Amino acid sequence: MRRAGGRGPATAARAAAALAVVALGLLLTPARADAHAELLSTQPTPGEQLATPPSQVVLQFSEAVDISDDSVRVLDATGAAVTDRAPEHPQGQRSQVVLALPDLDDGAYVVTWKAVSSDSHPVSGAFTFRVGTAAGAAADDKALIADVLGGSGTAGGDHVLGGIYGAARFAAFAGLVVVVGSLVFLTWLWPAGLADRRARRLLAGGLVTAAVATVLCIPLQGAYATGGSLGDAFDPGIVGDELGVRTGRAWLLRLVLLGVVAVLVRLRRLDRWAAVGLGLALLVTVSVTGHASSGDWVPLAFAVDLVHLGGVSVWLGGLAVLAAAVLWQDAEGDIEAIVARFSQVAFVAVVLIVASGTIQGIRQVGSYDALFDTDYGRLLVIKVLLVGAMLCAAAFSRAWVRERAAARDHALTLSPGPGAVAASPGHGAARLSLLRRSVAVEVGIGVCVLAVAALLVNAVPGSSSSTLGGPFSTEVHGETVALTVDVTPARAGANDIRLQVTDHGGTPLVPEEVTGSLQLPDKQLGPIDLTLTDAGNGRYRADGTDIPFAGNWDLDVTVRTSDIDQDQLEVVVPVS
């Protein structure tokens, strides 16, 4: 019998869920941003020769960025910092960063910078400027940067840190999928499962995994964003800085929400609408730290991302409940009914996943070429193929449901008696074991999908370079050589093109000959031959190259390493 006072706690749970959604909406809804922050302009300009020293360094980004005390450093030719002042956002303009400078002596200087984009990705770079005639003319900026920074180049980050951070984000995401999917399944499709030992164990595992991984993500993201090493994750200052920015706040709120879910589940006071509200709030903490918070059409992208994450959680989290709890029940009739209900819900979830995923793909990839020429595009293709494999496995589960329904209808047409049940095809544990294997395959492929999704979060969107102008840089590999391409400013008009030829391990190579040309297929323009100057040690430059129109230009480079051996490499250069 239901207790008279039971309605109060359930109402309180729904109210807590609603307040959580509202709070997240107010605190975390992203402002307008442009995909993956790009450095649009600097003062002084890269390589500029100044007669008088500048009073400040100004960096203008394509979107709001987060900075720390050492986000911008100015170093002299010996590598010594010229000031210990901290950069700041002038008058609250978070897309602009200013570092005040003391009175500089004549000489060459290197500006190294790093910041965090709206989608939580770190960006970094370096450029040079010179003061006074004693500094001489601008020679090889890359060589100067390498000398001053000790050969480390710009802050590229620690690969070990990046790997561990990626694993932590995957674990946090997988845990959230299990939590949200289980909440929906257990409150809407199988309420009796809230008392099932296996189901509660699965939900508890998801909660612990999501909470522990989220706690780890806070210091790891702090170190990753600053281009530091794994040891920097233990620096209290870096952790404190991370908790002061949007990603850190999102993860703290996620921990609070996970705690609320744990308490309500423990007290068995979680009803279906509270589950939906809390699940939605948890997914918001994912969207606000990913690509949905940057790029074009941010409000639409944010809503689409929530739909996509919700569909994924309902499908994959529901499969986890099926595999871990439902398919091990004693009553086969109950299993059949639960699977049938989930099959209908999963079908709707898959439709939403496909529709929202298509919108996300178009927005993030930007072009057909980027689908195969960028890491983001290739990972997206792999994810789509894996989802297709999951759908094939899911088709078997749906077929099982249809066959069981057909068997039941057939049994009803038989005359009463013991033979009626025996006439039902596919009855018994043997047939159920086939469904268990099918669901297990779906879950296994689903884990792979989540792993690829975690890699996509850390990949630069394919449309990032082509959405905006700004310096363009990439590396391509041929059969025998690798080529680094830098185009500045990648805008219609005069551009400086720099090429560096290396082996696949990054060691400079000196080829016999390097030639290049540009063409714009959309306007049937070109090829325009490049006038390349040999700068020594495998470096070539074509300064002042006129690129007359905006668009995706094909840069074709031929590297001849001997009289008979050559590599032909092609790079798509987005010009605005």
C-alpha positions in Angstrom: 0.0 0.0 0.0 1.3 3.5 -0.9 2.1 5.7 2.0 0.2 8.9 2.2 3.4 10.9 2.6 5.0 9.4 -0.5 3.9 12.2 -2.8 6.0 14.9 -1.1 9.4 13.3 -1.7 8.6 12.6 -5.3 7.5 16.2 -5.9 10.7 17.4 -4.2 12.7 15.2 -6.5 11.0 16.6 -9.6 11.5 20.1 -8.2 15.2 19.5 -7.6 15.6 18.2 -11.2 13.9 21.2 -12.6 16.0 23.6 -10.5 19.1 21.8 -11.7 18.1 22.3 -15.4 17.4 26.0 -14.8 20.6 26.6 -12.9 22.6 24.9 -15.6 20.9 26.9 -18.3 21.7 30.2 -16.5 25.2 29.3 -15.6 26.5 27.3 -18.5 24.6 28.3 -21.7 27.4 29.3 -24.1 27.7 32.7 -25.7 28.3 33.1 -29.4 31.6 31.6 -30.4 33.5 30.7 -33.5 34.8 27.1 -34.0 38.1 26.5 -32.2 39.6 29.9 -31.3 41.9 31.3 -34.0 44.4 34.2 -33.7 43.1 36.8 -36.1 45.6 39.6 -35.6 48.5 40.7 -33.4 50.2 44.0 -32.5 53.0 44.0 -33.4 52.4 41.9 -36.5 54.5 38.7 -36.9 58.0 39.5 -38.1 57.4 43.2 -37.9 60.4 45.5 -37.7 59.8 48.5 -35.4 61.7 51.7 -35.1 60.5 52.3 -31.6 59.6 49.6 -29.0 55.9 48.8 -28.5 54.2 49.5 -25.2 52.1 46.3 -25.3 51.4 43.1 -27.2 47.8 42.7 -28.3 46.2 39.4 -29.5 42.8 39.4 -31.2 41.1 36.0 -31.3 38.0 34.9 -33.2 36.1 34.1 -30.0 36.3 34.6 -26.2 39.2 32.7 -24.7 40.3 31.8 -21.1 43.8 32.9 -20.1 46.2 32.4 -17.1 49.0 34.5 -15.7 51.5 33.0 -18.1 49.3 32.8 -21.2 51.4 35.4 -23.0 55.2 35.7 -22.6 57.7 38.0 -24.4 61.2 36.6 -24.6 64.4 38.3 -25.8 67.0 36.5 -28.0 68.5 34.8 -25.0 65.2 33.3 -23.9 64.7 35.6 -20.9 61.3 37.0 -20.2 61.2 40.8 -20.5 58.3 41.2 -18.0 56.6 39.3 -15.2 53.3 41.1 -15.7 50.1 39.0 -16.3 48.1 39.4 -19.5 44.5 40.6 -19.2 41.3 41.1 -21.2 41.0 44.9 -21.8 37.6 46.3 -20.6 36.1 42.8 -20.4 36.7 42.0 -24.1 37.4 38.3 -23.7 38.3 37.8 -27.3 41.2 40.2 -26.9 44.4 39.7 -24.8 46.8 42.5 -23.9 50.2 42.2 -22.2 51.8 45.5 -21.1 55.5 45.8 -21.8 58.4 47.8 -20.3 60.7 49.9 -22.4 62.4 47.4 -24.6 66.0 47.6 -26.0 66.8 47.1 -29.6 66.8 43.5 -30.6 64.8 40.5 -31.6 61.9 39.2 -29.5 59.6 36.1 -29.5 56.0 36.2 -28.3 54.7 32.9 -27.1 51.0 32.5 -26.3 48.4 30.0 -25.2 44.7 30.2 -24.5 41.7 27.9 -24.1 38.8 28.0 -26.7 35.1 28.2 -25.8 35.0 24.4 -26.5 37.7 23.8 -23.9 40.5 23.1 -26.4 43.9 24.7 -25.8 45.4 26.8 -28.7 48.9 28.1 -28.8 51.5 29.7 -31.0 54.5 32.0 -31.3 55.7 34.8 -33.5 58.5 37.3 -33.6 59.1 41.1 -33.8 62.2 43.2 -33.9 63.0 46.6 -32.5 65.6 49.0 -34.0 67.9 48.8 -36.9 70.5 46.9 -34.8 68.2 43.9 -34.8 68.7 43.4 -38.5 66.2 42.3 -41.1 63.7 39.5 -40.4 65.5 36.3 -41.3 64.0 32.9 -40.5 61.3 33.4 -37.9 61.0 29.7 -37.2 64.7 29.3 -36.5 64.6 32.3 -34.1 61.6 30.8 -32.3 63.3 27.4 -32.1 66.5 29.0 -30.7 64.7 31.1 -28.1 62.4 28.3 -27.0 65.1 25.7 -26.9 63.8 23.8 -29.9 60.5 23.1 -28.2 58.5 25.3 -30.6 55.2 26.4 -29.3 53.5 24.8 -26.3 52.4 21.6 -27.8 51.6 19.7 -24.6 52.6 16.4 -23.2 51.5 13.3 -25.2 51.3 11.2 -22.0 49.1 13.9 -20.4 46.9 14.0 -23.5 46.4 10.2 -23.6 45.5 10.0 -19.9 43.2 13.0 -20.2 41.5 11.5 -23.2 41.0 8.2 -21.3 39.5 10.1 -18.3 37.0 12.0 -20.6 36.0 8.7 -22.2 35.4 7.1 -18.8 33.4 10.1 -17.6 31.3 10.1 -20.8 30.7 6.4 -20.7 29.7 6.6 -17.0 27.2 9.4 -17.8 25.7 7.4 -20.7 25.1 4.4 -18.3 23.6 6.7 -15.6 21.3 8.6 -17.9 20.3 5.6 -19.9 19.7 3.5 -16.8 17.6 6.3 -15.1 15.3 6.5 -18.2 15.0 2.7 -18.6 14.3 2.0 -14.9 11.7 4.8 -14.4 9.9 4.6 -17.8 10.3 1.0 -19.1 11.0 -1.2 -16.1 10.1 0.5 -12.8 10.4 -2.8 -11.0 14.1 -2.8 -12.0 14.8 -0.1 -9.4 14.7 -2.9 -6.8 16.7 -5.3 -9.0 20.1 -6.1 -7.6 21.8 -6.3 -11.0 20.3 -3.1 -12.2 21.2 -1.1 -9.1 24.7 -2.4 -9.3 25.0 -1.2 -12.9 23.7 2.2 -12.0 26.0 2.5 -9.0 28.9 1.5 -11.2 28.0 4.2 -13.7 27.7 6.8 -10.9 31.1 5.9 -9.4 32.8 5.8 -12.8 31.4 9.2 -13.9 32.2 10.8 -10.6 35.8 9.5 -10.3 36.6 10.3 -14.0 35.1 13.8 -13.6 37.3 14.5 -10.5 40.4 13.4 -12.5 39.4 15.6 -15.5 39.6 18.8 -13.5 43.4 18.8 -12.9 44.1 17.0 -16.2 42.2 19.7 -18.2 44.0 22.4 -16.2 47.4 21.0 -17.1 46.3 20.2 -20.7 45.0 23.7 -21.3 48.2 25.3 -20.2 50.3 23.0 -22.4 51.9 21.5 -19.4 53.0 18.0 -18.4 51.4 15.3 -16.3 53.2 16.6 -13.2 51.4 19.9 -13.6 48.1 18.2 -12.9 49.2 18.1 -9.2 49.9 21.9 -9.1 47.2 23.4 -6.8 47.5 26.7 -8.7 46.6 25.1 -12.0 43.7 23.2 -10.4 42.4 26.4 -8.8 42.6 28.2 -12.2 40.7 25.4 -13.8 37.9 25.6 -11.2 37.6 29.3 -12.0 36.7 28.8 -15.7 33.7 27.4 -17.4 34.8 23.8 -17.9 35.8 23.5 -14.2 32.5 24.9 -13.1 30.7 22.5 -15.4 32.5 19.6 -13.9 31.8 20.7 -10.3 28.1 21.0 -11.1 28.2 17.5 -12.7 29.6 16.2 -9.4 26.7 17.8 -7.5 24.2 16.4 -9.9 25.7 12.9 -9.6 25.4 13.2 -5.8 21.8 14.2 -6.1 21.1 11.2 -8.3 22.9 8.8 -5.9 20.9 10.1 -2.9 17.5 9.8 -4.7 18.3 6.3 -6.0 19.4 5.3 -2.5 16.2 6.6 -1.0 14.2 5.2 -3.9 12.6 8.6 -4.4 13.4 9.0 -8.1 10.3 9.1 -10.4 10.3 9.3 -14.2 10.2 13.1 -14.6 12.9 13.7 -12.0 15.0 11.2 -13.9 14.5 13.0 -17.2 15.3 16.4 -15.6 18.5 15.2 -13.9 19.6 13.2 -16.9 19.1 16.3 -19.1 21.1 18.5 -16.6 23.9 15.9 -16.6 24.1 16.0 -20.4 24.2 19.8 -20.4 27.5 19.5 -18.6 28.9 17.5 -21.5 27.6 19.9 -24.2 28.9 23.0 -22.6 32.5 21.6 -22.7 32.4 20.4 -26.3 32.1 21.5 -29.9 28.5 22.5 -29.4 29.6 25.6 -27.5 31.5 27.0 -30.4 31.0 27.5 -34.2 28.0 28.8 -36.1 24.4 28.7 -34.9 25.4 28.0 -31.3 21.9 27.9 -29.7 20.7 25.4 -32.4 23.9 23.4 -32.1 23.5 23.2 -28.3 20.0 21.9 -28.6 20.9 19.4 -31.3 23.8 18.2 -29.2 21.5 17.6 -26.3 19.1 15.6 -28.5 22.1 13.6 -29.8 23.5 12.9 -26.4 20.0 12.0 -25.1 19.4 9.6 -27.9 22.8 7.9 -27.4 22.3 7.6 -23.7 18.8 6.1 -24.0 20.0 3.6 -26.6 23.4 2.6 -25.2 22.5 3.0 -21.6 19.3 1.0 -22.2 21.3 -1.8 -23.9 23.6 -1.9 -20.8 20.6 -2.5 -18.6 19.3 -5.2 -20.9 22.7 -7.0 -21.0 23.4 -6.7 -17.3 20.0 -7.2 -15.7 16.9 -7.7 -17.8 18.1 -10.7 -19.9 19.0 -12.6 -16.7 15.5 -12.5 -15.2 13.7 -15.8 -14.6 10.4 -14.9 -16.2 10.8 -15.1 -20.0 7.4 -13.4 -20.5 8.5 -10.4 -18.6 11.8 -10.3 -20.6 9.8 -10.3 -23.8 7.6 -7.4 -22.7 10.5 -5.3 -21.5 12.5 -5.9 -24.7 9.5 -5.1 -26.8 9.0 -1.7 -25.0 12.7 -0.9 -25.3 12.8 -1.8 -28.9 10.2 0.8 -29.7 12.0 3.5 -27.6 15.4 2.6 -29.1 14.0 3.0 -32.6 12.9 6.6 -31.8 16.3 7.2 -30.2 18.2 6.0 -33.3 16.1 8.2 -35.5 17.0 11.2 -33.3 20.6 10.2 -33.3 20.8 10.0 -37.1 19.0 13.3 -37.6 21.0 15.2 -35.0 24.2 13.6 -36.0 23.7 14.6 -39.6 23.2 18.3 -38.5 26.3 18.1 -36.3 28.4 16.5 -39.1 27.4 19.2 -41.6 28.2 21.9 -39.1 31.5 20.6 -37.9 33.0 19.1 -41.0 32.0 21.9 -43.3 33.0 20.3 -46.7 33.2 16.9 -48.4 37.0 17.2 -48.7 37.3 17.7 -44.9 35.4 14.5 -44.3 38.5 12.5 -45.6 41.3 15.1 -45.3 41.0 15.9 -41.6 41.3 13.8 -38.4 37.9 15.0 -37.3 36.3 13.9 -40.6 38.0 10.5 -40.6 36.9 9.8 -37.0 33.4 10.8 -37.9 33.4 8.3 -40.8 34.6 5.5 -38.4 31.9 6.5 -36.0 29.2 6.2 -38.6 30.4 2.8 -39.7 30.4 1.6 -36.2 26.8 2.9 -35.6 25.8 1.0 -38.8 27.3 -2.2 -37.4 25.3 -1.6 -34.2 22.1 -1.2 -36.2 22.7 -4.6 -37.9 23.0 -6.2 -34.4 19.9 -4.2 -33.3 18.0 -5.6 -36.3 18.4 -9.1 -34.8 17.0 -8.0 -31.5 14.0 -6.5 -33.2 13.5 -9.7 -35.2 13.5 -11.6 -31.9 10.7 -9.4 -30.7 8.7 -9.9 -33.9 9.2 -13.7 -33.8 8.1 -13.9 -30.2 5.0 -11.9 -31.0 4.2 -14.1 -34.0 4.8 -17.2 -31.9 2.4 -15.9 -29.2 -0.3 -15.1 -31.8 0.1 -18.5 -33.3 -0.2 -20.2 -29.9 -3.5 -18.4 -29.3 -5.0 -20.0 -32.4 -4.1 -23.5 -31.2 -6.6 -25.6 -29.3 -6.1 -25.5 -25.5 -3.7 -28.1 -24.1 -0.1 -28.7 -23.3 0.9 -28.8 -27.0 0.1 -25.2 -27.5 3.2 -24.0 -25.8 5.4 -26.6 -27.5 4.2 -25.4 -30.9 5.6 -21.9 -30.2 8.9 -21.6 -32.2 12.0 -20.3 -30.6 10.8 -20.9 -27.1 13.2 -21.4 -24.2 16.7 -20.6 -22.9 18.5 -21.5 -26.2 16.6 -18.8 -28.1 17.1 -16.3 -25.2 20.9 -16.9 -25.3 20.9 -15.7 -29.0 19.3 -12.4 -27.9 21.9 -12.1 -25.1 24.7 -12.5 -27.6 23.1 -10.0 -30.0 22.8 -7.4 -27.2 26.3 -8.1 -26.0 27.6 -7.4 -29.5 25.6 -4.1 -29.6 27.1 -3.1 -26.2 30.6 -4.0 -27.4 30.3 -1.9 -30.5 28.7 0.9 -28.5 31.8 1.1 -26.3 33.8 1.5 -29.5 31.4 4.3 -30.6 31.9 6.1 -27.3 35.7 5.8 -27.6 35.6 7.4 -31.1 33.2 10.1 -29.7 35.8 10.9 -27.0 38.5 11.2 -29.7 36.1 13.5 -31.7 35.8 15.8 -28.7 39.6 16.4 -28.7 39.8 16.7 -32.5 39.8 20.0 -34.3 36.5 20.3 -36.3 37.0 20.0 -40.0 35.3 23.3 -40.6 37.5 25.1 -38.1 40.1 26.3 -40.5 37.6 27.1 -43.3 35.1 28.9 -41.2 37.3 31.9 -40.5 40.5 33.4 -42.0 43.7 33.6 -40.1 47.1 31.8 -40.2 46.8 28.3 -41.7 49.2 25.5 -40.8 49.2 21.8 -41.5 51.4 18.8 -42.1 51.0 16.2 -44.8 52.9 13.0 -45.5 53.9 11.5 -48.8 55.6 8.2 -49.6 59.1 9.3 -48.5 58.8 12.9 -47.1 56.6 15.0 -44.9 55.7 18.6 -45.6 54.8 21.3 -43.2 52.8 24.2 -44.8 52.2 27.6 -43.2 50.1 30.3 -45.0 49.8 33.7 -43.4 47.3 35.4 -43.1 45.3 33.0 -45.3 43.2 35.9 -46.6 42.5 37.1 -50.1 45.5 39.3 -51.1 49.2 39.0 -50.4 50.2 35.9 -48.4 53.4 34.4 -47.1 53.8 30.7 -47.8 56.4 28.7 -45.9 57.3 25.0 -46.6 59.4 22.7 -44.5 60.5 19.3 -45.9 61.3 16.6 -43.4 61.3 12.8 -43.1 58.4 11.1 -41.4 60.2 11.5 -38.1 60.5 15.3 -38.4 64.2 15.5 -39.4 64.8 18.2 -42.0 65.6 16.9 -45.5 67.3 18.8 -48.4 65.6 17.7 -51.6 66.9 18.2 -55.1 64.0 20.5 -56.1 60.7 21.7 -54.7 58.0 23.3 -56.9 54.5 24.3 -56.1 51.3 25.8 -57.5 47.9 27.0 -56.4 44.5 26.6 -58.0 40.9 27.3 -57.1 38.7 24.5 -58.6 35.4 26.3 -57.7 36.3 29.2 -60.0 38.4 27.1 -62.4 41.3 29.4 -61.6 44.9 28.3 -61.9 47.3 26.7 -61.6 49.3 29.7 -60.3 53.0 28.7 -60.0 54.7 29.7 -56.8 58.0 31.5 -56.8 59.8 29.5 -54.1 63.0 30.7 -52.5 65.3 28.2 -50.9 65.9 29.2 -47.3 68.2 26.3 -46.5 67.9 23.1 -44.5 64.7 22.0 -46.4 62.9 25.3 -45.9 61.2 27.2 -48.8 59.3 30.4 -48.8 57.1 32.3 -51.3 56.5 35.7 -49.6 53.9 38.1 -51.0 52.1 35.4 -53.0 48.9 37.0 -54.4 45.8 34.8 -53.7 43.1 36.8 -55.4 39.9 35.2 -54.1 38.5 33.6 -51.0 37.8 29.8 -51.1 39.4 26.4 -50.6 42.6 26.6 -52.7 44.5 23.4 -53.7 48.2 23.8 -53.0 50.1 21.2 -55.0 53.7 20.6 -54.1 56.2 18.4 -55.8 59.3 17.4 -53.8 62.0 15.7 -55.9 64.5 13.8 -53.8 66.6 12.3 -56.6 66.7 12.2 -60.4 64.0 9.5 -60.4 62.2 9.8 -57.0 59.6 12.5 -56.1 56.6 13.0 -53.9 53.5 14.9 -55.0 51.5 16.3 -52.1 48.3 18.3 -52.0 46.9 20.5 -49.3 43.6 22.3 -49.2 44.2 25.9 -47.9 41.1 27.7 -46.8 41.3 31.4 -47.7 38.8 34.0 -46.5 
